[in-house]
């Protein structure tokens, strides 16, 4: 007999489960979320306390990838943030191993976001200062939702005068294709995202997702009113950003201590929103 899945928190726009990510995911309905934004803690853990050895990470993560592909909508995405690791004088390939495993299971590799961390650990890395991480943008299909408009940035001053002035390369028929005029909301988001790691004061979680990064990933992958999932919720940053930008969210967290932390942060945000409404 299957034990019913009982939420730790069940608000109108936020549901949080305490438990193993894979076990909880198996209980969620098909196509029940629009996107997944997450950073598995095992990839971000300190080298000496990593819960999953790097050599077996891709195999460990594979069944989770299967379940995530099942629970996202046909136009859904997985924004997967993983930190780099070095072993025996070279960069470990677990990032690429995980990406290849995801593709073999049916995920489509839509793009790669390079997170340029302005306050990254300058001592990290055996050769160069390790100041960047990757986010694999994976889609259930190549027709995945792309939330460009909410993440657009102002054009550089030198860009607008050039737009629409020179024709593009000629088509087969010999006629030039005019350049597109500037978008009224700004430039399409870049594949390089620059921000600080953004650990807020007083948050005891050792590796919280930066709010600026979570904002970029949620806006790009999940439309307003839809649901974003974080199977490694940690201190609840993904859910905080989802609520702030009118999205619903589902979180899964193995540690009850961190689940309580996430619930408390969401409660404070809700109280603040009510007080300022």
C-alpha distance (Angstrom), angle and dihedral (degrees) to the residues before:
residue distance angle dihedral
X1 . . .
X2 3.80 . .
X3 3.80 116.8 .
X4 3.84 109.8 -125.9
X5 3.78 115.0 -109.5
X6 3.81 106.5 -111.6
X7 3.84 119.1 -166.8
X8 3.79 119.8 -128.4
X9 3.81 87.0 -148.3
X10 3.80 126.3 15.2
X11 3.80 113.4 -176.5
X12 3.81 123.5 158.5
X13 3.81 91.3 -100.2
X14 3.82 102.6 22.2
X15 3.80 133.0 53.3
X16 3.80 121.7 -179.7
X17 3.80 126.9 -170.1
X18 3.79 125.9 -167.2
X19 3.77 112.5 -145.3
X20 3.77 147.1 69.3
X21 3.80 110.7 -34.1
X22 3.79 95.5 -131.8
X23 3.80 94.7 47.3
X24 3.80 93.3 48.9
X25 3.80 93.3 44.3
X26 3.80 90.1 55.8
X27 3.81 88.5 60.5
X28 3.80 96.2 51.4
X29 3.84 118.1 98.1
X30 3.79 122.9 -105.7
X31 3.82 115.5 -88.4
X32 3.81 91.2 2.5
X33 3.83 97.8 139.6
X34 3.78 133.8 43.9
X35 3.79 99.6 -143.6
X36 3.77 144.6 -1.4
X37 3.81 121.5 -136.7
X38 3.78 113.9 -177.1
X39 3.77 149.7 140.1
X40 3.81 111.3 -154.6
X41 3.82 108.9 -132.1
X42 3.78 92.2 -136.8
X43 3.79 91.2 66.4
X44 3.79 91.5 47.9
X45 3.81 98.1 43.0
X46 3.78 121.9 111.9
X47 3.80 111.1 -89.7
X48 3.78 93.8 -113.0
X49 3.81 95.5 52.5
X50 3.82 102.2 36.8
X51 3.80 107.7 146.6
X52 3.81 94.6 -150.7
X53 3.82 122.2 40.5
X54 3.78 111.7 -117.3
X55 3.80 92.8 -124.3
X56 3.81 90.9 60.8
X57 3.81 99.2 34.6
X58 3.82 96.0 100.7
X59 3.81 91.8 50.1
X60 3.82 91.2 46.7
X61 3.81 91.6 49.7
X62 3.82 95.6 45.5
X63 3.84 98.3 86.1
X64 3.80 89.2 47.8
X65 3.80 89.2 53.5
X66 3.81 88.9 52.1
X67 3.80 92.4 53.3
X68 3.80 93.4 44.3
X69 3.80 90.4 53.8
X70 3.80 88.7 52.0
X71 3.81 96.8 49.6
X72 3.83 98.6 44.9
X73 3.78 120.7 84.1
X74 3.83 120.9 -104.9
X75 3.82 87.5 -99.7
X76 3.80 93.5 42.9
X77 3.79 132.0 119.5
X78 3.78 141.4 -150.4
X79 3.80 115.6 -142.1
X80 3.81 102.4 -162.8
X81 3.80 117.5 -171.6
X82 3.80 115.1 -166.9
X83 3.78 129.2 172.2
X84 3.80 124.1 -130.9
X85 3.81 121.4 -107.9
X86 3.79 132.9 -165.7
X87 3.79 128.2 -151.4
X88 3.81 131.1 178.8
X89 3.79 93.6 -6.4
X90 3.81 98.3 -49.2
X91 3.78 139.0 79.9
X92 3.79 112.0 -90.6
X93 3.84 113.9 -120.0
X94 3.82 96.2 -140.3
X95 3.80 89.6 112.3
X96 3.79 92.1 58.1
X97 3.80 91.6 39.8
X98 3.81 89.6 55.8
X99 3.80 92.0 47.0
X100 3.80 92.4 50.3
X101 3.80 90.7 47.7
X102 3.81 90.2 51.6
X103 3.80 91.6 51.8
X104 3.79 91.9 48.2
X105 3.82 88.9 54.7
X106 3.81 93.7 53.7
X107 3.79 105.6 -88.7
X108 3.81 115.0 135.0
X109 3.81 116.9 -134.0
X110 3.81 101.3 -131.0
X111 3.79 101.6 169.3
X112 3.79 147.0 -35.3
X113 3.78 123.8 -116.8
X114 3.78 117.5 -157.3
X115 3.79 111.0 -151.2
X116 3.80 107.6 -149.9
X117 3.82 104.4 -157.5
X118 3.78 109.5 -152.7
X119 3.80 92.3 -163.6
X120 3.79 98.8 34.6
X121 3.77 123.1 145.0
X122 3.80 103.7 -76.1
X123 3.79 90.5 -165.6
X124 3.79 94.5 56.7
X125 3.79 121.1 103.7
X126 3.81 127.3 43.7
X127 3.83 94.8 -117.1
X128 3.81 113.2 19.0
X129 3.77 130.1 19.4
X130 3.81 105.1 -85.5
X131 3.80 103.2 -129.8
X132 3.79 104.3 145.1
X133 3.78 142.2 65.8
X134 3.79 133.2 -170.3
X135 3.77 133.1 -120.8
X136 3.79 114.6 -161.4
X137 3.83 108.6 -148.0
X138 3.79 102.7 -150.9
X139 3.78 124.4 180.0
X140 3.78 134.6 -158.6
X141 3.81 82.3 -136.7
X142 3.79 138.2 -1.4
X143 3.80 85.8 -104.5
X144 3.80 92.1 68.6
X145 3.79 118.6 147.4
X146 3.81 113.9 -89.8
X147 3.78 113.6 -161.1
X148 3.78 96.9 -162.9
X149 3.79 99.0 146.1
X150 3.81 98.2 63.2
X151 3.81 91.0 46.3
X152 3.79 99.4 45.3
X153 3.80 120.2 127.0
X154 3.83 130.5 -150.2
X155 3.79 114.4 -87.8
X156 3.76 118.5 -106.7
X157 3.85 109.7 -101.0
X158 3.80 91.2 -114.2
X159 3.82 94.0 51.9
X160 3.79 104.5 65.7
X161 3.85 97.2 58.0
X162 3.83 88.9 55.2
X163 3.82 95.7 48.8
X164 3.78 114.3 96.1
X165 3.80 91.9 5.5
X166 3.80 102.6 94.4
X167 3.83 123.7 41.7
X168 3.77 120.2 -120.7
X169 3.80 123.4 -116.7
X170 3.79 114.8 -58.0
X171 3.80 120.1 -94.7
X172 3.80 123.5 -129.4
X173 3.80 90.9 -87.5
X174 3.77 90.7 60.5
X175 3.81 96.3 -112.7
X176 3.80 119.9 124.1
X177 3.80 119.2 -119.7
X178 3.82 110.9 -131.9
X179 3.80 116.9 -125.5
X180 3.79 116.2 -106.3
X181 3.80 117.4 -103.0
X182 3.82 118.5 -113.8
X183 3.79 114.2 -76.3
X184 3.83 110.0 -113.1
X185 3.83 91.4 -129.8
X186 3.80 95.9 49.6
X187 3.78 139.4 -106.2
X188 3.78 124.4 -18.4
X189 3.83 111.1 -100.2
X190 3.79 116.2 -85.9
X191 3.80 125.8 -121.9
X192 3.82 87.2 -123.9
X193 3.79 115.1 70.8
X194 3.80 119.4 -169.3
X195 3.79 123.6 -160.3
X196 3.78 141.8 119.5
X197 3.78 121.3 -91.3
X198 3.79 84.6 -105.6
X199 3.81 102.1 -154.2
X200 3.78 103.3 178.5
X201 3.79 119.2 -133.2
X202 3.80 114.7 -98.0
X203 3.82 96.2 21.9
X204 3.84 105.6 127.5
X205 3.80 94.3 -164.8
X206 3.83 107.6 112.6
X207 3.81 96.7 -140.7
X208 3.82 112.9 20.8
X209 3.77 117.4 173.5
X210 3.79 111.7 -103.6
X211 3.79 109.8 -105.2
X212 3.82 91.8 -135.7
X213 3.81 91.0 54.9
X214 3.81 93.1 44.9
X215 3.79 89.4 51.1
X216 3.80 92.9 53.2
X217 3.82 92.9 47.8
X218 3.81 96.4 45.1
X219 3.81 93.7 48.1
X220 3.80 93.0 47.7
X221 3.80 96.2 47.9
X222 3.81 108.3 31.1
X223 3.83 128.8 51.5
X224 3.79 123.0 -141.1
X225 3.79 113.4 -76.0
X226 3.80 93.8 18.8
X227 3.81 127.9 109.5
X228 3.80 128.6 -102.4
X229 3.81 121.2 -163.5
X230 3.81 128.9 -150.1
X231 3.82 110.9 -174.6
X232 3.82 90.5 -173.9
X233 3.80 97.8 45.4
X234 3.80 99.0 168.7
X235 3.79 108.6 170.6
X236 3.80 93.4 -7.2
X237 3.80 104.0 -103.6
X238 3.81 94.7 143.6
X239 3.80 90.7 53.1
X240 3.80 92.2 46.5
X241 3.79 91.1 53.9
X242 3.81 92.2 44.3
X243 3.80 92.0 53.9
X244 3.81 92.1 45.0
X245 3.81 90.6 54.6
X246 3.81 98.8 41.8
X247 3.78 99.2 -99.3
X248 3.79 128.6 126.7
X249 3.78 120.7 -127.2
X250 3.79 144.1 -160.2
X251 3.79 121.1 -157.7
X252 3.79 134.0 -168.9
X253 3.80 121.3 -165.0
X254 3.79 128.5 175.0
X255 3.82 95.4 -157.9
X256 3.79 115.7 70.9
X257 3.81 87.9 -158.1
X258 3.80 91.9 60.7
X259 3.80 91.8 39.1
X260 3.80 88.7 58.4
X261 3.80 89.2 47.7
X262 3.82 90.8 52.4
X263 3.80 91.8 46.5
X264 3.81 91.4 50.0
X265 3.81 92.1 49.8
X266 3.81 91.5 49.6
X267 3.80 90.5 47.7
X268 3.80 91.5 52.4
X269 3.78 91.4 48.2
X270 3.80 90.6 50.1
X271 3.80 91.8 49.1
X272 3.81 90.4 48.7
X273 3.79 91.4 49.8
X274 3.81 91.0 50.9
X275 3.80 92.2 47.6
X276 3.81 92.6 52.0
X277 3.79 97.8 39.3
